[in-house]
């Protein structure tokens, strides 16, 4: 795996819990920025080397599909990505999920919630890459890119 990209879903309506217009725009912008990151490596985009995993929440699924359109690739739902509170975040679950996919894909894009976007890049860097990746608050529609090379 060349890069792990962790995306926080876009802004959403608090009543319906679905992406709102601003959230869809945030994710389209993020998808274009992610594409630029991948293309910046000189890689042609091979959709078979990109995996998008998402939480089962509607706002995440729609975010993932918007990103998937950019890369013409599929989306897979992973129930363990549904973590909306810090106390529900279990890093070993996420490390196991990534470990099971890292040899088959060059780019793994995880679309999830705030706690995952905030803590998982740090935990992955520490546990797998043996390097420090700062814990950072990721705004809705934002993302973190972890260079795995």
Secondary structure, DSSP 8 states (H G I E B T S, - for coil): --EEEEEE---B-TTT-SB-HHHHHHHHHHHHHHHHHHHHTT----GGGEEEEE-SSHHHHHHHHHHHHHHT--EEE-GGG---SGGG--HHHHHHHHHTTTTT-SEEEEEE-HHHHHHHHHHHIIIII-S--------TT-EEEEE--
